[in-house]
């Protein structure tokens, strides 16, 4: 899942970026509100973590603009302000959750997982294609009710393919979903390597990843 972190404190931004990457997320990091808005315009995010006070466009204004474009993406507000009025203001502006600095990183991850579960349940709790079942909230992949072990990047790819099925998913869309830098995947055979691994893991399941030459990939069931 791709996450946007917008935080003007460079040291905290680095900690959040490295911790989220280690937890299996694809992360974009913005140093101010204007940069955050550019990222939000360019990509779709599974969650957004926003600092309340940022240079240029404030976190509250970024939140309002983002909510006008997409009312469903989970948004977590980070701030040093902890009065009831501050919390009410953030929640009324569209934040799904509110964390006061300093905070425990493990708690932040738990809150992200909880927001993902609620977001997934409101849309589609389980994705399916033939014998394949995917739970976006737990990152669990099942084939014939047996768990399939996949890496975070493989999960990002198969989730996208199943979510878009039966449509064809372009290589660029896969790169944006599973890699922080699109060029790292599009300009090499990296995507093909991960697709080959998924095909190997899905062998015998009746679910196949098909190549649509010159376009991308789609998932189908026998």
Secondary structure, 3 states (H helix, E strand, C coil): CEEEEECCCHHHHHHHHHHHHHCCCEEEEECCHHHHHHHHHHCCCCEEEEECCCCCCCHHHHHHHHHHHCCCCEEEEEECCCCHHHHHHHHHHCCCEEEECCCCHHHHHHHHHHHHHHHHHHHCCCEEECCEEEECCCCEEEECCEECCCCHHHHHHHHHHHHHCCCCEEHHHHHHHHCCCHHHHHCCCHHHHHHHHHHHHHCCCCEEEEEECCCEEEEEEC
